[in-house]
Amino acid sequence: MKAIGAKLEVFPLIFTSNPCSSRRIAKLKIFPRKRDSRVILGSLAEKRSSHPLDGDRLGENFARSIGGKSFRQLVAAAGAAILLSCSPPAVAESLTVAFPVSKVREVNIVQRTLVEAWGLIRESFVDPTFNHQDWEMKLQQTMGEVFPLKSADAAYSKVSAMLATLGDPFTRIITPKEYQTFRIGSDGNLQGVGLFINVEPSSGHVVVVSCLDGSPAARAGIQEGDELIEIDGERLEGLDGASAAEKLRGRVGTTVTVKIHSGQKYEADTGIREVKLSRETIKISPVSSTIISHVSPEGRETKIGYVRLSAFSQTAAEEMESSIQALEDQGVQSYILDLRNNPGGLVTAGLDVAQIWLDGDEILVNTIDRDGDMLPIGMVNGHALTHDPLVVLVNERSASASEILAGALRDNGRALLVGKTTFGKGKIQSVTELNDGSALFITVAKYLSPSLHDIDQVGITPDVQCGADTWTMMRPRAASNGDGADSLEADSCILIAERELDLEQSEGTAS
């Protein structure tokens, strides 16, 4: 690593765990297995600082500190979860790294970022063997490759290559420019084209999960299931969902050209079209609800509260609570919670939503840290807004925080799951804004459901399977209230959910 005649720069690193926010975890109970275990608390990550986090700053710093893991990561692959971690008591470890200073200022900045990223990986990456390699040697090797470079882009490529050797696609770095694009305001405004995308694990294709109503993508006729082939002339083979999403986002008023393939089966020469999309500011609300007027087999008219949650954003739990309270005031007798095509977001949002439906001291999720220690997270004196029967809808694009919520509700006997096996995203990432404005994503743990079901690459199998052609027979309904329930009538999974609610109510089962 030493370069002849080069000035050496000394970079001190201090490793310590962030303190926990008392406000954000006031309703959560941690069950540490041993004194020095890392306690995984949820989903907010703060820019590294020696200053403690406090409850007021957590909400305030959401947009600045997590890099968009609510709506921002929502538009990416599977919606990787975010966490805040702490260790009682925090013990600092110091390390000094010296390296030859590049004469190119922008490369020297990346050199410092390289050391900072390397140190964070060393401190918290889920695999303490670093994919069975000498992590100190990897820093020396990468610094030697970065030193002679002439541009920041080339230097960041070397840092990315170093992270790739960890064998974990979720651990990555994005440049300051990419991070600025990645971030949106905490009010839920997205600057982009309104596409929700994911990478199909079997094929590697970048596929449209859904389009936001009224968005540029929706107006262009892009639909769920369409495959993105190119963005601004760049092929997407091998690109992860987050990187593809970043290419779609940008400043309002600019345009992006996408080449898409429509159809169930990929054929290179058919069903391909090119669309030019304008980027706009899009207001996103993660919760929508309506009342389904339902007629039971006995001819009894009931009200079912239908609630759709599209993302686990900063406001998801608050909006969910308001929606449930409004539906309760209108006299609904049962609920359908729709998590289909919800790729995840903030873990704490998922836990907060779970507590709207659960009572007592139930376990919500189990985490496993880099030492293999399992740490359950549970509620403290929870109080549900409603005890009415509940069915949760999931599918193969329900991921991450969606799977945490579905697992918490099903394993605690609160809800029946209807749909298809979920995506299987059981890894947890932290997001840290580095000193140069770039951002580092690190896989720091994995999680299991309350009943210790391993979700990663497996998913959650619902209690009742359903798909587009599972059950299409229509049952009698009362008149709709005009709030959107009409569009749900042809949804076979919702019809099955209604049937299951009928069965539960006829058996007098309390949920």
C-alpha positions in Angstrom: 0.0 0.0 0.0 2.9 2.4 0.6 3.7 4.7 -2.3 7.2 6.1 -2.6 7.3 9.8 -1.9 3.6 10.0 -1.0 2.4 11.8 2.1 0.8 9.5 4.7 -2.6 10.5 6.1 -3.7 9.1 9.5 -7.3 8.3 9.8 -8.6 7.4 13.3 -11.6 5.2 13.7 -13.7 4.8 16.9 -16.2 2.0 16.9 -19.1 2.2 19.3 -22.8 1.3 19.2 -25.4 4.0 18.9 -27.5 4.6 22.0 -31.2 3.6 21.7 -34.1 6.1 21.4 -36.4 5.8 24.4 -39.3 7.3 22.5 -39.1 5.0 19.5 -38.8 1.8 21.5 -41.2 2.8 24.3 -43.6 0.1 23.2 -41.0 -2.6 22.5 -39.4 -5.1 24.8 -35.9 -6.5 24.1 -34.9 -9.9 25.4 -31.1 -10.0 25.4 -29.5 -13.4 25.6 -26.3 -12.2 27.1 -24.8 -8.9 28.4 -22.6 -8.1 25.4 -25.1 -9.1 22.7 -26.1 -6.5 20.1 -29.7 -5.6 20.4 -31.5 -5.0 17.2 -34.2 -2.5 17.8 -35.8 -1.5 14.5 -35.5 0.6 11.5 -33.9 4.0 11.9 -30.2 4.6 11.1 -28.4 7.8 12.1 -25.4 9.3 10.5 -22.4 8.1 12.6 -21.9 10.5 15.5 -20.7 10.5 19.1 -23.9 12.3 20.1 -26.8 10.2 21.5 -30.0 10.0 19.5 -33.1 11.3 21.1 -36.7 10.7 20.3 -37.4 14.1 18.9 -34.5 14.0 16.5 -35.3 10.5 15.2 -38.5 11.6 13.4 -36.9 14.9 12.4 -33.8 13.2 10.9 -35.7 10.5 9.0 -35.1 11.9 5.5 -31.5 12.9 6.2 -30.3 9.8 8.0 -31.9 6.7 6.5 -31.4 7.5 2.8 -35.0 6.7 1.9 -35.7 3.3 3.1 -39.3 4.0 3.2 -40.6 5.4 -0.1 -37.1 5.5 -1.6 -36.3 1.8 -1.1 -39.9 1.1 -1.7 -39.2 1.7 -5.4 -36.2 -0.6 -5.3 -35.9 -4.3 -5.1 -37.4 -6.0 -2.1 -37.4 -3.0 0.3 -34.5 -3.9 2.5 -35.1 -3.3 6.2 -33.3 -0.7 8.2 -32.3 -0.8 11.8 -30.8 1.0 14.8 -28.7 -1.1 17.1 -27.2 -0.6 20.5 -25.1 -2.6 23.0 -25.5 -2.1 26.7 -23.0 -0.8 27.8 -21.3 0.7 24.7 -17.6 0.0 24.6 -15.5 2.1 22.2 -12.7 0.5 20.3 -10.1 2.7 18.6 -8.1 1.9 15.4 -5.7 4.1 13.4 -5.3 3.6 9.7 -2.5 5.3 7.7 -2.6 5.5 3.9 -0.7 7.4 1.1 -2.5 10.5 0.1 -3.5 10.8 -3.5 -2.5 14.1 -5.2 -6.0 14.2 -6.8 -8.2 15.8 -4.2 -11.5 14.0 -5.2 -9.7 10.7 -5.1 -8.2 11.5 -1.6 -11.8 12.2 -0.4 -12.8 8.7 -1.6 -9.7 7.3 0.1 -11.1 8.6 3.4 -14.5 7.2 2.5 -12.9 3.8 1.8 -11.4 3.7 5.3 -14.7 4.8 6.8 -16.7 2.2 4.9 -14.1 -0.5 5.7 -14.4 0.3 9.4 -18.2 0.1 9.4 -18.1 -3.2 7.7 -15.5 -4.4 10.1 -17.7 -3.4 13.0 -21.1 -4.6 11.9 -21.2 -6.9 8.8 -23.3 -10.0 9.6 -20.6 -12.4 8.5 -17.6 -11.9 10.9 -15.4 -13.9 8.5 -16.0 -11.3 5.8 -16.7 -14.1 3.3 -13.6 -16.0 4.6 -11.1 -13.3 3.7 -8.6 -11.1 5.4 -10.5 -7.8 5.7 -7.4 -5.9 6.8 -5.5 -7.2 3.7 -8.5 -6.3 1.5 -8.2 -2.6 2.7 -4.5 -2.5 1.8 -5.2 -4.1 -1.6 -8.0 -1.7 -2.4 -6.1 1.4 -1.2 -3.3 0.4 -3.5 -5.7 0.2 -6.4 -7.3 3.6 -5.6 -4.1 5.6 -5.0 -3.1 6.0 -8.7 -6.6 6.8 -10.0 -7.5 10.2 -11.5 -11.3 10.4 -10.9 -13.7 9.9 -8.0 -15.9 7.6 -10.2 -13.1 5.2 -10.8 -12.2 5.3 -7.0 -15.8 4.5 -6.0 -15.8 1.6 -8.5 -12.8 0.2 -6.6 -14.7 0.6 -3.2 -17.7 -1.2 -4.8 -15.5 -4.0 -6.0 -14.1 -4.4 -2.4 -17.7 -4.7 -1.0 -18.6 -7.2 -3.7 -16.0 -9.6 -2.4 -18.2 -10.0 0.7 -20.6 -12.0 -1.4 -23.7 -10.1 -0.2 -25.6 -8.0 -2.9 -27.3 -5.9 -0.2 -24.1 -4.5 1.2 -23.1 -1.7 -1.2 -22.1 1.9 -1.4 -23.7 4.7 -3.5 -21.9 8.0 -4.4 -23.0 11.4 -3.0 -24.8 12.2 -6.3 -26.6 8.9 -6.2 -27.5 9.4 -2.6 -29.0 12.8 -3.2 -31.1 11.2 -6.0 -32.0 8.4 -3.6 -33.3 10.7 -0.9 -36.8 12.3 -0.9 -38.5 14.5 1.6 -40.0 13.1 4.7 -43.4 14.4 3.6 -43.6 11.5 1.2 -42.9 13.4 -2.1 -41.1 11.3 -4.7 -39.4 12.8 -7.7 -39.7 10.2 -10.4 -42.0 8.4 -12.7 -44.1 6.4 -10.3 -42.8 2.9 -10.9 -42.5 0.2 -8.2 -39.9 -2.3 -9.4 -38.3 -5.5 -8.3 -35.7 -8.0 -9.5 -37.1 -11.5 -10.1 -34.7 -13.8 -8.3 -35.1 -16.7 -10.7 -34.4 -14.7 -13.9 -32.7 -11.5 -12.8 -35.1 -9.5 -14.8 -36.2 -6.0 -13.5 -40.0 -6.3 -13.3 -42.7 -3.7 -12.6 -44.5 -4.5 -9.4 -47.0 -1.7 -9.8 -47.5 1.9 -11.0 -48.8 4.8 -8.9 -52.2 5.9 -10.1 -51.9 9.1 -12.2 -48.1 8.9 -12.4 -46.2 9.4 -15.7 -45.6 5.6 -15.9 -49.3 4.8 -15.4 -50.3 7.4 -18.1 -47.8 5.7 -20.5 -49.6 2.4 -20.1 -46.9 0.6 -18.2 -48.4 -2.2 -16.2 -47.6 -4.7 -13.4 -45.5 -7.6 -14.8 -43.9 -5.5 -17.6 -40.1 -6.0 -17.7 -37.7 -3.1 -17.9 -35.0 -3.8 -20.4 -33.2 -0.5 -20.8 -33.1 2.9 -19.0 -31.7 5.7 -21.1 -30.1 3.2 -23.5 -28.4 1.3 -20.7 -29.1 -2.5 -20.5 -30.2 -3.7 -17.0 -28.7 -7.2 -17.0 -27.0 -7.7 -13.6 -28.3 -4.5 -12.1 -30.0 -4.7 -8.7 -33.4 -3.1 -8.1 -32.0 -0.2 -6.1 -29.6 0.9 -8.8 -32.4 0.6 -11.5 -34.7 2.7 -9.3 -32.0 5.4 -8.9 -31.8 5.7 -12.7 -35.5 6.3 -12.9 -35.6 9.0 -10.3 -34.3 12.5 -10.9 -35.1 16.2 -10.9 -38.6 17.3 -11.7 -39.0 18.4 -15.4 -36.3 16.0 -16.7 -37.1 12.9 -18.7 -36.0 9.3 -18.8 -36.5 6.9 -21.7 -37.3 3.2 -20.8 -37.5 0.2 -23.1 -40.0 -2.3 -21.7 -41.2 -5.8 -22.6 -44.9 -6.5 -22.1 -46.2 -10.1 -21.8 -45.9 -13.1 -19.6 -43.0 -14.8 -21.5 -39.8 -13.0 -22.4 -39.1 -13.0 -26.2 -36.4 -10.8 -27.5 -38.2 -9.6 -30.6 -41.8 -9.3 -29.6 -43.8 -7.1 -27.2 -41.0 -4.5 -26.8 -41.6 -0.8 -26.9 -39.8 2.4 -25.9 -41.4 5.0 -23.7 -40.2 8.5 -22.8 -41.4 9.5 -19.3 -41.3 12.9 -17.6 -40.2 13.0 -14.0 -42.7 14.7 -11.6 -43.2 15.3 -7.9 -45.6 12.5 -6.8 -47.4 12.6 -3.5 -47.4 9.1 -2.0 -49.7 7.9 0.7 -49.0 4.4 1.9 -52.5 3.6 3.3 -55.8 3.5 1.5 -59.1 2.1 2.8 -62.7 1.5 2.0 -65.7 -0.4 3.3 -66.8 -3.6 1.5 -70.5 -4.2 2.0 -70.7 -8.0 2.2 -73.6 -10.4 2.3 -73.0 -13.6 4.3 -74.2 -17.0 3.1 -77.1 -16.7 5.5 -78.1 -13.4 3.9 -76.8 -11.2 6.7 -75.3 -7.9 5.5 -72.0 -6.9 7.2 -69.3 -4.3 6.8 -65.7 -5.4 6.1 -63.0 -2.8 6.5 -60.5 -3.1 3.6 -57.1 -1.5 4.2 -54.3 -1.5 1.7 -50.7 -0.8 2.9 -48.3 -0.2 0.0 -45.1 0.7 1.9 -43.8 0.9 5.4 -42.9 4.6 5.5 -42.4 7.0 8.3 -46.1 7.8 8.4 -47.5 4.3 7.8 -48.4 3.4 11.3 -50.0 6.8 12.0 -52.1 6.7 8.8 -53.0 3.1 9.5 -54.2 4.0 13.0 -56.3 6.9 11.6 -57.9 4.6 8.9 -58.7 1.8 11.4 -60.3 4.3 13.8 -62.4 5.8 11.0 -63.6 2.3 10.0 -64.4 1.4 13.6 -66.5 4.6 13.8 -68.4 3.4 10.8 -69.2 0.1 12.4 -67.1 -2.4 10.5 -67.2 -6.0 11.9 -64.1 -7.5 10.3 -61.0 -6.5 8.3 -58.9 -7.4 5.3 -55.3 -6.0 5.4 -53.8 -6.1 1.9 -50.0 -6.4 1.9 -49.7 -7.7 -1.7 -46.9 -6.0 -3.8 -45.6 -4.2 -0.6 -41.8 -4.5 -0.9 -41.1 -3.3 2.6 -39.5 -0.2 4.1 -38.9 0.7 7.7 -38.8 -2.2 10.2 -40.1 0.0 13.0 -43.1 1.0 10.9 -43.9 -2.7 10.5 -43.6 -3.2 14.3 -45.7 -0.2 15.0 -48.4 -1.4 12.6 -48.4 -4.8 14.3 -49.1 -3.2 17.6 -52.3 -1.6 16.2 -53.7 -5.2 15.9 -52.0 -7.0 18.9 -52.5 -6.9 22.6 -50.2 -7.9 25.5 -46.6 -8.9 25.4 -46.4 -10.8 22.1 -43.1 -11.5 20.3 -43.1 -9.5 17.1 -39.9 -10.7 15.4 -36.6 -12.5 16.3 -33.2 -11.2 15.1 -30.0 -13.1 14.7 -26.8 -11.1 14.9 -23.3 -11.7 13.5 -22.4 -13.8 16.6 -25.4 -16.1 16.0 -27.2 -14.7 19.0 -31.0 -14.6 18.7 -32.8 -11.6 20.2 -36.6 -11.5 20.3 -38.4 -8.2 20.1 -41.8 -8.0 21.8 -44.4 -5.5 22.8 -44.9 -4.1 26.3 -48.5 -3.9 27.4 -49.8 -3.6 23.9 -53.4 -2.5 23.3 -55.0 -3.2 20.0 -57.4 -0.7 18.4 -59.7 -3.5 17.4 -60.2 -7.2 18.1 -62.4 -7.8 15.0 -61.5 -10.8 12.8 -58.6 -10.1 10.4 -57.4 -11.7 7.2 -54.0 -10.5 5.7 -53.4 -10.8 2.0 -49.8 -11.5 0.8 -48.2 -12.5 -2.5 -44.8 -13.3 -4.0 -44.0 -9.5 -4.0 -44.7 -9.0 -0.3 -41.2 -8.6 1.2 -39.1 -7.6 4.2 -41.2 -5.5 6.6 -44.3 -7.0 5.0 -43.1 -10.4 6.0 -42.3 -9.3 9.5 -45.8 -7.9 9.9 -47.5 -10.9 8.3 -45.4 -13.3 10.5 -46.2 -11.4 13.7 -49.9 -11.4 13.1 -50.1 -15.0 11.9 -47.8 -16.6 14.5 -49.5 -14.8 17.3 -52.9 -16.1 16.2 -54.3 -12.7 15.3 -54.8 -13.2 11.5 -55.2 -15.7 8.8 -52.9 -15.3 5.8 -54.4 -15.6 2.3 -52.5 -15.4 -1.0 -49.2 -16.7 -2.3 -45.8 -17.5 -0.6 -44.0 -14.2 0.1 -40.8 -13.0 -1.4 -38.3 -14.2 1.3 -36.3 -11.2 2.3 -35.0 -12.0 5.7 -31.9 -9.9 5.9 -31.6 -6.5 7.7 -29.6 -3.6 6.4 -28.3 -0.5 8.1 -27.9 2.7 6.1 -25.2 5.2 7.1 -24.5 8.5 5.4 -20.7 8.8 5.2 -18.6 12.0 5.7 -18.4 12.8 2.0 -22.1 12.5 1.5 -22.1 9.0 0.1 -24.1 6.2 1.8 -23.2 2.7 2.9 -25.7 -0.1 3.1 -24.6 -3.0 5.3 -26.3 -6.3 6.0 -26.1 -6.5 9.8 -28.5 -9.3 10.8 -31.2 -11.7 9.7 -34.6 -12.2 11.2 -37.0 -15.0 12.0 -40.8 -14.9 12.6 -42.1 -15.2 16.2 -42.4 -19.0 15.7 -38.8 -19.1 14.5 -39.6 -19.5 10.8 -36.7 -18.7 8.6 -37.9 -16.1 6.1 -34.8 -15.5 4.0 -35.0 -17.1 0.5 -38.0 -19.1 1.8 -40.8 -16.6 2.4 -44.0 -17.3 4.4 -46.5 -19.8 3.0 -50.1 -18.5 3.6 -52.8 -20.5 5.4 -55.0 -20.4 2.3 -53.5 -20.2 -1.2 -55.1 -18.0 -3.9 -54.2 -16.5 -7.2 -55.8 -14.8 -10.2 -57.6 -18.0 -11.3 -58.1 -19.7 -7.9 -61.7 -18.8 -7.2 -63.7 -16.6 -9.6 -67.3 -17.3 -8.5 -69.0 -14.1 -7.5 -71.1 -14.1 -4.4 -74.1 -11.7 -3.7 -73.1 -8.3 -2.4 -75.0 -5.3 -1.1 -74.6 -2.0 -2.8 -71.1 -0.5 -2.6 -70.4 2.7 -0.7 -68.8 4.2 -3.8 -65.3 4.5 -2.2 -63.6 2.1 -4.4 -65.0 -1.2 -3.2 -66.5 -1.9 -6.7 -63.0 -2.5 -8.1 -62.4 -5.2 -5.5 -65.3 -7.3 -6.5 -63.4 -9.2 -9.2 -60.4 -9.9 -6.9 -60.5 -13.6 -6.2 -58.2 -13.3 -3.2 -60.5 -10.8 -1.6 -63.5 -13.1 -2.2 -61.6 -15.9 -0.5 -60.8 -13.6 2.4 -64.5 -12.8 2.8 -65.3 -16.5 2.8 -62.7 -17.1 5.5 -64.1 -14.2 7.6 -67.6 -15.7 7.2 -66.2 -19.1 8.5 -64.5 -17.4 11.4 -67.6 -15.4 12.4 -69.9 -18.4 12.0 -67.6 -20.4 14.3 -67.5 -17.6 16.8 -63.8 -17.5 16.8 -62.3 -14.6 18.7 -59.1 -13.2 17.1 
